[in-house]
């Protein structure tokens, strides 16, 4: 099973959030790429962000963003143990 194009776009949005503070949000402008606008809307409908233009992460969104950012770091790591 692969990540869908939509899931990949959502992951790309989630890794934009700064997890050092829950007071840091993002603003996705109406001129952003359509796939980004659609991804933020899906995340909003799933209850992961507070606003249709991004806003802040909800509790669920924070957990998802933590996992997305951890996965990105793990995949970017070198194969030291291999």
Biopython code that builds the backbone (N, CA, C, O; Angstrom):
import numpy as np
from Bio.PDB.StructureBuilder import StructureBuilder

atoms = [
    (1, "UNK", "N", (0.848, -1.171, 0.000)),
    (1, "UNK", "CA", (0.000, 0.000, 0.000)),
    (1, "UNK", "C", (0.897, 1.239, 0.000)),
    (1, "UNK", "O", (1.911, 1.283, 0.697)),
    (2, "UNK", "N", (0.517, 2.228, -0.778)),
    (2, "UNK", "CA", (1.275, 3.467, -0.902)),
    (2, "UNK", "C", (0.492, 4.628, -0.305)),
    (2, "UNK", "O", (-0.729, 4.567, -0.158)),
    (3, "UNK", "N", (1.228, 5.695, 0.038)),
    (3, "UNK", "CA", (0.547, 6.934, 0.394)),
    (3, "UNK", "C", (-0.125, 7.467, -0.864)),
    (3, "UNK", "O", (0.461, 7.449, -1.946)),
    (4, "UNK", "N", (-1.351, 7.938, -0.716)),
    (4, "UNK", "CA", (-2.024, 8.555, -1.855)),
    (4, "UNK", "C", (-1.447, 9.951, -2.072)),
    (4, "UNK", "O", (-0.749, 10.483, -1.209)),
    (5, "UNK", "N", (-1.737, 10.524, -3.202)),
    (5, "UNK", "CA", (-1.315, 11.894, -3.496)),
    (5, "UNK", "C", (-1.879, 12.852, -2.443)),
    (5, "UNK", "O", (-1.206, 13.791, -2.016)),
    (6, "UNK", "N", (-3.123, 12.599, -2.035)),
    (6, "UNK", "CA", (-3.766, 13.452, -1.038)),
    (6, "UNK", "C", (-3.078, 13.326, 0.319)),
    (6, "UNK", "O", (-2.854, 14.327, 1.000)),
    (7, "UNK", "N", (-2.744, 12.101, 0.711)),
    (7, "UNK", "CA", (-2.061, 11.891, 1.992)),
    (7, "UNK", "C", (-0.676, 12.532, 1.990)),
    (7, "UNK", "O", (-0.252, 13.113, 2.988)),
    (8, "UNK", "N", (0.022, 12.423, 0.867)),
    (8, "UNK", "CA", (1.336, 13.046, 0.755)),
    (8, "UNK", "C", (1.229, 14.559, 0.911)),
    (8, "UNK", "O", (2.057, 15.175, 1.582)),
    (9, "UNK", "N", (0.224, 15.152, 0.302)),
    (9, "UNK", "CA", (0.017, 16.599, 0.434)),
    (9, "UNK", "C", (-0.289, 16.966, 1.885)),
    (9, "UNK", "O", (0.195, 17.984, 2.380)),
    (10, "UNK", "N", (-1.082, 16.155, 2.564)),
    (10, "UNK", "CA", (-1.405, 16.415, 3.971)),
    (10, "UNK", "C", (-0.157, 16.295, 4.839)),
    (10, "UNK", "O", (0.051, 17.113, 5.735)),
    (11, "UNK", "N", (0.668, 15.294, 4.588)),
    (11, "UNK", "CA", (1.924, 15.150, 5.327)),
    (11, "UNK", "C", (2.819, 16.365, 5.107)),
    (11, "UNK", "O", (3.458, 16.851, 6.041)),
    (12, "UNK", "N", (2.863, 16.851, 3.872)),
    (12, "UNK", "CA", (3.673, 18.029, 3.571)),
    (12, "UNK", "C", (3.182, 19.260, 4.320)),
    (12, "UNK", "O", (3.988, 20.110, 4.698)),
    (13, "UNK", "N", (1.889, 19.370, 4.538)),
    (13, "UNK", "CA", (1.360, 20.478, 5.346)),
    (13, "UNK", "C", (1.749, 20.276, 6.802)),
    (13, "UNK", "O", (2.208, 21.214, 7.453)),
    (14, "UNK", "N", (1.575, 19.085, 7.314)),
    (14, "UNK", "CA", (1.850, 18.824, 8.730)),
    (14, "UNK", "C", (3.305, 19.073, 9.106)),
    (14, "UNK", "O", (3.586, 19.474, 10.236)),
    (15, "UNK", "N", (4.235, 18.844, 8.184)),
    (15, "UNK", "CA", (5.643, 19.063, 8.530)),
    (15, "UNK", "C", (6.015, 20.544, 8.501)),
    (15, "UNK", "O", (7.139, 20.900, 8.853)),
    (16, "UNK", "N", (5.096, 21.408, 8.088)),
    (16, "UNK", "CA", (5.355, 22.853, 8.101)),
    (16, "UNK", "C", (5.189, 23.463, 9.490)),
    (16, "UNK", "O", (5.692, 24.557, 9.747)),
    (17, "UNK", "N", (4.497, 22.776, 10.380)),
    (17, "UNK", "CA", (4.217, 23.326, 11.706)),
    (17, "UNK", "C", (5.445, 23.229, 12.608)),
    (17, "UNK", "O", (6.158, 22.226, 12.605)),
    (18, "UNK", "N", (5.673, 24.286, 13.377)),
    (18, "UNK", "CA", (6.718, 24.310, 14.393)),
    (18, "UNK", "C", (6.117, 23.708, 15.659)),
    (18, "UNK", "O", (5.170, 24.258, 16.223)),
    (19, "UNK", "N", (6.657, 22.597, 16.098)),
    (19, "UNK", "CA", (6.095, 21.887, 17.244)),
    (19, "UNK", "C", (6.664, 22.354, 18.579)),
    (19, "UNK", "O", (6.318, 21.805, 19.626)),
    (20, "UNK", "N", (7.535, 23.363, 18.552)),
    (20, "UNK", "CA", (8.109, 23.872, 19.793)),
    (20, "UNK", "C", (7.081, 24.595, 20.648)),
    (20, "UNK", "O", (7.256, 24.716, 21.860)),
    (21, "UNK", "N", (6.011, 25.075, 20.025)),
    (21, "UNK", "CA", (4.966, 25.786, 20.768)),
    (21, "UNK", "C", (3.627, 25.579, 20.074)),
    (21, "UNK", "O", (3.538, 25.624, 18.847)),
    (22, "UNK", "N", (2.596, 25.352, 20.865)),
    (22, "UNK", "CA", (1.261, 25.207, 20.283)),
    (22, "UNK", "C", (0.702, 26.552, 19.839)),
    (22, "UNK", "O", (-0.365, 26.609, 19.228)),
    (23, "UNK", "N", (1.413, 27.637, 20.141)),
    (23, "UNK", "CA", (0.979, 28.974, 19.737)),
    (23, "UNK", "C", (1.486, 29.349, 18.350)),
    (23, "UNK", "O", (1.188, 30.436, 17.854)),
    (24, "UNK", "N", (2.244, 28.463, 17.722)),
    (24, "UNK", "CA", (2.735, 28.697, 16.370)),
    (24, "UNK", "C", (1.810, 28.010, 15.381)),
    (24, "UNK", "O", (1.632, 26.793, 15.427)),
    (25, "UNK", "N", (1.226, 28.786, 14.497)),
    (25, "UNK", "CA", (0.358, 28.223, 13.474)),
    (25, "UNK", "C", (0.909, 28.522, 12.098)),
    (25, "UNK", "O", (2.018, 29.040, 11.959)),
    (26, "UNK", "N", (0.137, 28.198, 11.087)),
    (26, "UNK", "CA", (0.501, 28.544, 9.715)),
    (26, "UNK", "C", (-0.693, 29.204, 9.048)),
    (26, "UNK", "O", (-1.838, 29.005, 9.451)),
    (27, "UNK", "N", (-0.409, 29.985, 8.030)),
    (27, "UNK", "CA", (-1.444, 30.636, 7.223)),
    (27, "UNK", "C", (-1.190, 30.220, 5.787)),
    (27, "UNK", "O", (-0.136, 30.522, 5.227)),
    (28, "UNK", "N", (-2.142, 29.534, 5.193)),
    (28, "UNK", "CA", (-2.030, 29.131, 3.798)),
    (28, "UNK", "C", (-2.834, 30.138, 2.987)),
    (28, "UNK", "O", (-4.057, 30.217, 3.107)),
    (29, "UNK", "N", (-2.141, 30.894, 2.172)),
    (29, "UNK", "CA", (-2.786, 31.953, 1.393)),
    (29, "UNK", "C", (-3.579, 31.376, 0.226)),
    (29, "UNK", "O", (-3.301, 30.276, -0.252)),
    (30, "UNK", "N", (-4.547, 32.122, -0.211)),
    (30, "UNK", "CA", (-5.416, 31.675, -1.310)),
    (30, "UNK", "C", (-4.646, 31.495, -2.611)),
    (30, "UNK", "O", (-5.148, 30.861, -3.539)),
    (31, "UNK", "N", (-3.434, 32.043, -2.694)),
    (31, "UNK", "CA", (-2.617, 31.904, -3.900)),
    (31, "UNK", "C", (-1.720, 30.661, -3.858)),
    (31, "UNK", "O", (-0.952, 30.412, -4.788)),
    (32, "UNK", "N", (-1.822, 29.885, -2.775)),
    (32, "UNK", "CA", (-1.014, 28.661, -2.654)),
    (32, "UNK", "C", (-1.450, 27.648, -3.708)),
    (32, "UNK", "O", (-2.514, 27.774, -4.313)),
    (33, "UNK", "N", (-0.620, 26.661, -3.907)),
    (33, "UNK", "CA", (-0.930, 25.598, -4.869)),
    (33, "UNK", "C", (-2.250, 24.929, -4.494)),
    (33, "UNK", "O", (-2.526, 24.720, -3.313)),
    (34, "UNK", "N", (-3.063, 24.594, -5.490)),
    (34, "UNK", "CA", (-4.364, 23.975, -5.213)),
    (34, "UNK", "C", (-4.269, 22.730, -4.336)),
    (34, "UNK", "O", (-5.122, 22.509, -3.477)),
    (35, "UNK", "N", (-3.222, 21.906, -4.553)),
    (35, "UNK", "CA", (-3.124, 20.692, -3.738)),
    (35, "UNK", "C", (-2.864, 21.013, -2.270)),
    (35, "UNK", "O", (-3.278, 20.258, -1.390)),
    (36, "UNK", "N", (-2.179, 22.130, -1.995)),
    (36, "UNK", "CA", (-1.955, 22.533, -0.608)),
    (36, "UNK", "C", (-3.247, 23.055, 0.009)),
    (36, "UNK", "O", (-3.568, 22.727, 1.151)),
    (37, "UNK", "N", (-3.979, 23.857, -0.733)),
    (37, "UNK", "CA", (-5.262, 24.366, -0.239)),
    (37, "UNK", "C", (-6.216, 23.215, 0.065)),
    (37, "UNK", "O", (-6.897, 23.221, 1.091)),
    (38, "UNK", "N", (-6.262, 22.238, -0.821)),
    (38, "UNK", "CA", (-7.139, 21.082, -0.620)),
    (38, "UNK", "C", (-6.677, 20.243, 0.570)),
    (38, "UNK", "O", (-7.502, 19.725, 1.322)),
    (39, "UNK", "N", (-5.365, 20.109, 0.741)),
    (39, "UNK", "CA", (-4.834, 19.332, 1.867)),
    (39, "UNK", "C", (-5.202, 19.981, 3.195)),
    (39, "UNK", "O", (-5.593, 19.294, 4.139)),
    (40, "UNK", "N", (-5.077, 21.302, 3.269)),
    (40, "UNK", "CA", (-5.431, 22.006, 4.509)),
    (40, "UNK", "C", (-6.921, 21.859, 4.785)),
    (40, "UNK", "O", (-7.324, 21.678, 5.934)),
    (41, "UNK", "N", (-7.734, 21.934, 3.750)),
    (41, "UNK", "CA", (-9.176, 21.757, 3.938)),
    (41, "UNK", "C", (-9.490, 20.358, 4.464)),
    (41, "UNK", "O", (-10.334, 20.206, 5.348)),
    (42, "UNK", "N", (-8.821, 19.337, 3.932)),
    (42, "UNK", "CA", (-9.041, 17.972, 4.422)),
    (42, "UNK", "C", (-8.599, 17.843, 5.875)),
    (42, "UNK", "O", (-9.285, 17.212, 6.679)),
    (43, "UNK", "N", (-7.456, 18.437, 6.217)),
    (43, "UNK", "CA", (-6.986, 18.386, 7.604)),
    (43, "UNK", "C", (-7.970, 19.096, 8.528)),
    (43, "UNK", "O", (-8.186, 18.658, 9.658)),
    (44, "UNK", "N", (-8.559, 20.175, 8.062)),
    (44, "UNK", "CA", (-9.569, 20.888, 8.853)),
    (44, "UNK", "C", (-10.792, 19.989, 9.070)),
    (44, "UNK", "O", (-11.301, 19.883, 10.186)),
    (45, "UNK", "N", (-11.257, 19.343, 7.995)),
    (45, "UNK", "CA", (-12.424, 18.456, 8.108)),
    (45, "UNK", "C", (-12.145, 17.259, 9.013)),
    (45, "UNK", "O", (-13.064, 16.726, 9.634)),
    (46, "UNK", "N", (-10.892, 16.838, 9.091)),
    (46, "UNK", "CA", (-10.500, 15.717, 9.952)),
    (46, "UNK", "C", (-10.255, 16.164, 11.388)),
    (46, "UNK", "O", (-9.965, 15.341, 12.256)),
    (47, "UNK", "N", (-10.371, 17.461, 11.637)),
    (47, "UNK", "CA", (-10.181, 17.978, 12.990)),
    (47, "UNK", "C", (-8.728, 18.116, 13.406)),
    (47, "UNK", "O", (-8.424, 18.077, 14.599)),
    (48, "UNK", "N", (-7.824, 18.278, 12.447)),
    (48, "UNK", "CA", (-6.401, 18.372, 12.772)),
    (48, "UNK", "C", (-5.878, 19.797, 12.815)),
    (48, "UNK", "O", (-4.877, 20.067, 13.479)),
    (49, "UNK", "N", (-6.538, 20.714, 12.116)),
    (49, "UNK", "CA", (-6.163, 22.129, 12.173)),
    (49, "UNK", "C", (-7.404, 22.944, 12.507)),
    (49, "UNK", "O", (-8.533, 22.509, 12.280)),
    (50, "UNK", "N", (-7.172, 24.133, 13.049)),
    (50, "UNK", "CA", (-8.274, 24.933, 13.588)),
    (50, "UNK", "C", (-9.004, 25.782, 12.564)),
    (50, "UNK", "O", (-10.070, 26.320, 12.862)),
    (51, "UNK", "N", (-8.456, 25.914, 11.364)),
    (51, "UNK", "CA", (-9.037, 26.835, 10.394)),
    (51, "UNK", "C", (-8.862, 26.302, 8.974)),
    (51, "UNK", "O", (-7.954, 25.517, 8.701)),
    (52, "UNK", "N", (-9.732, 26.732, 8.088)),
    (52, "UNK", "CA", (-9.642, 26.316, 6.682)),
    (52, "UNK", "C", (-8.370, 26.815, 6.004)),
    (52, "UNK", "O", (-7.957, 26.265, 4.983)),
    (53, "UNK", "N", (-7.747, 27.850, 6.559)),
    (53, "UNK", "CA", (-6.495, 28.349, 5.980)),
    (53, "UNK", "C", (-5.287, 27.933, 6.819)),
    (53, "UNK", "O", (-4.223, 28.546, 6.734)),
    (54, "UNK", "N", (-5.459, 26.903, 7.616)),
    (54, "UNK", "CA", (-4.371, 26.376, 8.440)),
    (54, "UNK", "C", (-4.620, 26.623, 9.905)),
    (54, "UNK", "O", (-5.162, 25.769, 10.607)),
    (55, "UNK", "N", (-4.222, 27.795, 10.368)),
    (55, "UNK", "CA", (-4.417, 28.116, 11.774)),
    (55, "UNK", "C", (-3.472, 27.322, 12.654)),
    (55, "UNK", "O", (-2.278, 27.210, 12.373)),
    (56, "UNK", "N", (-4.028, 26.774, 13.725)),
    (56, "UNK", "CA", (-3.242, 26.040, 14.710)),
    (56, "UNK", "C", (-3.577, 24.555, 14.652)),
    (56, "UNK", "O", (-4.641, 24.157, 14.179)),
    (57, "UNK", "N", (-2.650, 23.755, 15.141)),
    (57, "UNK", "CA", (-2.906, 22.326, 15.255)),
    (57, "UNK", "C", (-3.841, 22.067, 16.428)),
    (57, "UNK", "O", (-3.721, 22.698, 17.478)),
    (58, "UNK", "N", (-4.759, 21.150, 16.246)),
    (58, "UNK", "CA", (-5.569, 20.655, 17.358)),
    (58, "UNK", "C", (-4.735, 19.593, 18.083)),
    (58, "UNK", "O", (-3.607, 19.313, 17.678)),
    (59, "UNK", "N", (-5.270, 19.012, 19.131)),
    (59, "UNK", "CA", (-4.562, 17.927, 19.808)),
    (59, "UNK", "C", (-4.253, 16.782, 18.864)),
    (59, "UNK", "O", (-3.134, 16.269, 18.835)),
    (60, "UNK", "N", (-5.255, 16.385, 18.092)),
    (60, "UNK", "CA", (-5.067, 15.314, 17.106)),
    (60, "UNK", "C", (-4.042, 15.727, 16.053)),
    (60, "UNK", "O", (-3.183, 14.934, 15.667)),
    (61, "UNK", "N", (-4.140, 16.964, 15.596)),
    (61, "UNK", "CA", (-3.207, 17.467, 14.596)),
    (61, "UNK", "C", (-1.777, 17.506, 15.098)),
    (61, "UNK", "O", (-0.839, 17.207, 14.358)),
    (62, "UNK", "N", (-1.614, 17.882, 16.373)),
    (62, "UNK", "CA", (-0.269, 17.917, 16.957)),
    (62, "UNK", "C", (0.335, 16.519, 16.962)),
    (62, "UNK", "O", (1.505, 16.343, 16.620)),
    (63, "UNK", "N", (-0.454, 15.535, 17.346)),
    (63, "UNK", "CA", (0.025, 14.149, 17.345)),
    (63, "UNK", "C", (0.393, 13.714, 15.929)),
    (63, "UNK", "O", (1.438, 13.098, 15.717)),
    (64, "UNK", "N", (-0.460, 14.033, 14.965)),
    (64, "UNK", "CA", (-0.185, 13.668, 13.572)),
    (64, "UNK", "C", (1.073, 14.366, 13.066)),
    (64, "UNK", "O", (1.889, 13.751, 12.380)),
    (65, "UNK", "N", (1.236, 15.643, 13.399)),
    (65, "UNK", "CA", (2.411, 16.395, 12.960)),
    (65, "UNK", "C", (3.683, 15.838, 13.595)),
    (65, "UNK", "O", (4.722, 15.762, 12.939)),
    (66, "UNK", "N", (3.608, 15.449, 14.864)),
    (66, "UNK", "CA", (4.771, 14.825, 15.521)),
    (66, "UNK", "C", (5.195, 13.572, 14.768)),
    (66, "UNK", "O", (6.377, 13.375, 14.486)),
    (67, "UNK", "N", (4.227, 12.732, 14.447)),
    (67, "UNK", "CA", (4.536, 11.491, 13.733)),
    (67, "UNK", "C", (5.067, 11.785, 12.333)),
    (67, "UNK", "O", (6.023, 11.150, 11.889)),
    (68, "UNK", "N", (4.462, 12.732, 11.640)),
    (68, "UNK", "CA", (4.902, 13.079, 10.285)),
    (68, "UNK", "C", (6.333, 13.607, 10.305)),
    (68, "UNK", "O", (7.151, 13.237, 9.463)),
    (69, "UNK", "N", (6.628, 14.471, 11.268)),
    (69, "UNK", "CA", (7.967, 15.051, 11.334)),
    (69, "UNK", "C", (9.001, 14.014, 11.754)),
    (69, "UNK", "O", (10.131, 14.036, 11.267)),
    (70, "UNK", "N", (8.628, 13.115, 12.643)),
    (70, "UNK", "CA", (9.531, 12.035, 13.036)),
    (70, "UNK", "C", (9.809, 11.117, 11.850)),
    (70, "UNK", "O", (10.954, 10.729, 11.619)),
    (71, "UNK", "N", (8.777, 10.773, 11.107)),
    (71, "UNK", "CA", (8.947, 9.927, 9.931)),
    (71, "UNK", "C", (9.871, 10.590, 8.915)),
    (71, "UNK", "O", (10.731, 9.925, 8.337)),
    (72, "UNK", "N", (9.703, 11.890, 8.692)),
    (72, "UNK", "CA", (10.559, 12.612, 7.749)),
    (72, "UNK", "C", (12.021, 12.526, 8.179)),
    (72, "UNK", "O", (12.900, 12.281, 7.353)),
    (73, "UNK", "N", (12.282, 12.725, 9.466)),
    (73, "UNK", "CA", (13.652, 12.659, 9.979)),
    (73, "UNK", "C", (14.214, 11.245, 9.821)),
    (73, "UNK", "O", (15.356, 11.068, 9.396)),
    (74, "UNK", "N", (13.411, 10.251, 10.165)),
    (74, "UNK", "CA", (13.872, 8.867, 10.046)),
    (74, "UNK", "C", (14.199, 8.504, 8.602)),
    (74, "UNK", "O", (15.205, 7.844, 8.340)),
    (75, "UNK", "N", (13.366, 8.927, 7.678)),
    (75, "UNK", "CA", (13.598, 8.601, 6.272)),
    (75, "UNK", "C", (14.782, 9.364, 5.695)),
    (75, "UNK", "O", (15.411, 8.910, 4.739)),
    (76, "UNK", "N", (15.087, 10.518, 6.273)),
    (76, "UNK", "CA", (16.214, 11.320, 5.801)),
    (76, "UNK", "C", (17.539, 10.850, 6.393)),
    (76, "UNK", "O", (18.605, 11.254, 5.928)),
    (77, "UNK", "N", (17.478, 9.999, 7.415)),
    (77, "UNK", "CA", (18.690, 9.518, 8.081)),
    (77, "UNK", "C", (19.485, 8.611, 7.156)),
    (77, "UNK", "O", (18.941, 7.976, 6.252)),
    (78, "UNK", "N", (20.772, 8.569, 7.404)),
    (78, "UNK", "CA", (21.612, 7.642, 6.645)),
    (78, "UNK", "C", (21.403, 6.238, 7.185)),
    (78, "UNK", "O", (20.897, 6.060, 8.293)),
    (79, "UNK", "N", (21.785, 5.267, 6.418)),
    (79, "UNK", "CA", (21.636, 3.860, 6.817)),
    (79, "UNK", "C", (22.838, 3.431, 7.653)),
    (79, "UNK", "O", (23.606, 2.564, 7.237)),
    (80, "UNK", "N", (23.001, 4.031, 8.826)),
    (80, "UNK", "CA", (24.145, 3.722, 9.679)),
    (80, "UNK", "C", (24.102, 2.291, 10.197)),
    (80, "UNK", "O", (25.142, 1.647, 10.337)),
    (81, "UNK", "N", (22.903, 1.794, 10.481)),
    (81, "UNK", "CA", (22.792, 0.459, 11.055)),
    (81, "UNK", "C", (22.729, -0.647, 10.022)),
    (81, "UNK", "O", (22.732, -1.824, 10.386)),
    (82, "UNK", "N", (22.671, -0.309, 8.760)),
    (82, "UNK", "CA", (22.513, -1.326, 7.712)),
    (82, "UNK", "C", (23.835, -1.908, 7.291)),
    (82, "UNK", "O", (23.879, -2.776, 6.420)),
]
sb = StructureBuilder()
sb.init_structure("model")
sb.init_model(0)
sb.init_chain("A")
sb.init_seg("    ")
for serial, (resi, resn, name, xyz) in enumerate(atoms, 1):
    if name == "N":
        sb.init_residue(resn, " ", resi, " ")
    sb.init_atom(name, np.array(xyz, "f"), 0.0, 1.0, " ", f" {name:<3s}", serial, name[0])
structure = sb.get_structure()
